Amino acid sequence: MKNKNRIYACAVALLIAVADAPAVTPWMQSVPAGDWGSPWIAIVSPGNDTTVFDNEGTVPVHIDLSPALRNDAATHIELLLDGIQVEHKDGEFILTGVERGEHLLQARVVDANDNTLVESEPIKFYMWQASRLFPGRR
């Protein structure tokens, strides 16, 4: 009876592990099986609660992603600025025309059917632009 309980416990543990494993998407097939945990995406810069100093409203965005997107995968990264999707060239994340003030930025990986596969935590940043009312102020 003791061996039977041990086999049953192993079978239950295996079923739990399989149920908790992330679904394999074409995006994740670029990584050998077993080498990925849960996929993730994060905005590296601008950092959370930082101030960007640029009179033109230009904000370079750097993203960290695992696993990396395959070139032939039908997935892409979308950026959301204040909840609105912003246009960008593939692989180039430079926001332009961002107005002064507080902004929320979020990145997500989306498949060909517009399903969100994974999304970053939103980060808050502030855009600082010079003002004629306060020249030279930082």
C-alpha positions as CSV (number, residue, x, y, z in Angstrom):
1,M,0.0,0.0,0.0
2,K,2.9,2.4,0.8
3,N,4.3,2.1,-2.8
4,K,0.9,2.6,-4.3
5,N,0.5,5.9,-2.4
6,R,4.0,7.0,-3.5
7,I,3.1,6.3,-7.2
8,Y,-0.2,8.2,-6.7
9,A,1.6,11.2,-5.1
10,C,4.1,11.3,-8.0
11,A,1.4,11.1,-10.6
12,V,-0.5,14.0,-8.9
13,A,2.7,16.1,-8.7
14,L,3.3,15.5,-12.4
15,L,-0.3,16.5,-13.3
16,I,0.1,19.7,-11.2
17,A,3.4,20.6,-12.9
18,V,1.9,20.1,-16.4
19,A,-1.1,22.2,-15.5
20,D,1.0,25.0,-14.2
21,A,3.3,25.0,-17.2
22,P,2.8,28.0,-19.6
23,A,1.1,27.4,-22.9
24,V,3.6,27.1,-25.7
25,T,3.0,29.7,-28.3
26,P,4.9,30.1,-31.6
27,W,6.7,33.0,-30.0
28,M,8.0,30.8,-27.3
29,Q,9.1,28.0,-29.7
30,S,12.2,30.0,-30.5
31,V,13.7,28.8,-27.2
32,P,14.5,25.1,-26.6
33,A,11.9,23.3,-24.5
34,G,12.6,23.5,-20.8
35,D,14.8,26.7,-21.1
36,W,12.0,29.1,-20.6
37,G,9.9,29.8,-17.6
38,S,7.1,32.3,-17.8
39,P,7.6,34.8,-20.7
40,W,8.0,38.4,-19.6
41,I,8.5,41.9,-20.9
42,A,9.8,44.9,-19.0
43,I,10.5,48.6,-19.8
44,V,14.1,49.2,-18.9
45,S,14.1,52.9,-19.7
46,P,12.8,55.4,-19.1
47,G,12.8,54.2,-15.5
48,N,9.8,54.4,-13.2
49,D,9.3,57.9,-11.7
50,T,12.1,59.4,-13.8
51,T,12.1,62.7,-15.6
52,V,13.0,63.0,-19.3
53,F,14.5,66.3,-20.3
54,D,13.7,67.0,-24.0
55,N,12.3,70.1,-25.6
56,E,11.1,68.2,-28.6
57,G,9.3,65.5,-26.6
58,T,11.5,62.7,-27.7
59,V,11.6,59.6,-25.5
60,P,13.8,56.6,-26.3
61,V,12.3,53.4,-24.9
62,H,14.4,50.3,-24.1
63,I,12.6,47.0,-23.6
64,D,13.8,43.7,-22.2
65,L,12.0,40.6,-23.3
66,S,12.3,36.9,-22.8
67,P,12.1,34.8,-24.8
68,A,13.1,37.0,-27.8
69,L,10.7,37.3,-30.7
70,R,11.4,35.2,-33.7
71,N,11.7,37.0,-37.0
72,D,9.1,34.7,-38.6
73,A,6.7,34.7,-35.6
74,A,3.4,36.5,-36.1
75,T,3.9,38.4,-32.9
76,H,5.0,42.0,-32.3
77,I,5.5,44.5,-29.5
78,E,3.0,47.3,-28.9
79,L,3.7,50.4,-26.8
80,L,0.9,52.2,-25.0
81,L,1.4,55.8,-23.9
82,D,-1.3,56.8,-21.5
83,G,-3.4,53.8,-22.6
84,I,-3.2,54.7,-26.3
85,Q,-1.2,52.6,-28.7
86,V,1.7,54.5,-30.3
87,E,3.1,53.9,-33.7
88,H,6.8,52.8,-34.0
89,K,9.1,51.2,-36.5
90,D,9.8,47.5,-35.9
91,G,12.6,47.2,-33.3
92,E,12.9,51.0,-32.9
93,F,11.2,52.4,-29.9
94,I,11.5,56.2,-30.0
95,L,8.5,58.2,-29.0
96,T,8.2,61.7,-30.4
97,G,6.0,64.7,-29.7
98,V,5.4,63.7,-26.1
99,E,4.0,66.7,-24.2
100,R,5.2,67.9,-20.9
101,G,3.8,66.3,-17.8
102,E,3.2,62.9,-16.3
103,H,2.8,59.9,-18.5
104,L,2.2,56.1,-18.2
105,L,4.0,53.8,-20.6
106,Q,3.4,50.1,-21.0
107,A,4.7,47.4,-23.5
108,R,3.0,44.2,-24.5
109,V,3.5,41.3,-26.9
110,V,0.5,40.7,-29.2
111,D,-0.1,37.9,-31.6
112,A,-1.6,38.1,-35.1
113,N,-5.2,37.9,-33.7
114,D,-4.5,40.9,-31.3
115,N,-4.4,38.7,-28.3
116,T,-2.1,40.0,-25.6
117,L,0.4,37.3,-24.7
118,V,2.3,39.2,-22.0
119,E,2.5,42.8,-20.8
120,S,4.9,44.9,-18.8
121,E,4.1,46.7,-15.6
122,P,3.2,50.3,-16.5
123,I,5.9,52.8,-15.6
124,K,5.3,56.5,-14.8
125,F,7.7,59.1,-16.2
126,Y,7.6,62.9,-16.4
127,M,8.4,64.9,-19.6
128,W,10.2,68.2,-18.8
129,Q,10.4,70.9,-21.5
130,A,11.8,74.4,-21.2
131,S,9.4,77.2,-20.7
132,R,9.6,80.9,-21.6
133,L,8.0,81.6,-18.3
134,F,10.9,79.9,-16.4
135,P,14.0,80.1,-18.6
136,G,17.0,78.1,-17.5
137,R,15.0,76.2,-14.8
138,R,15.6,72.5,-14.3
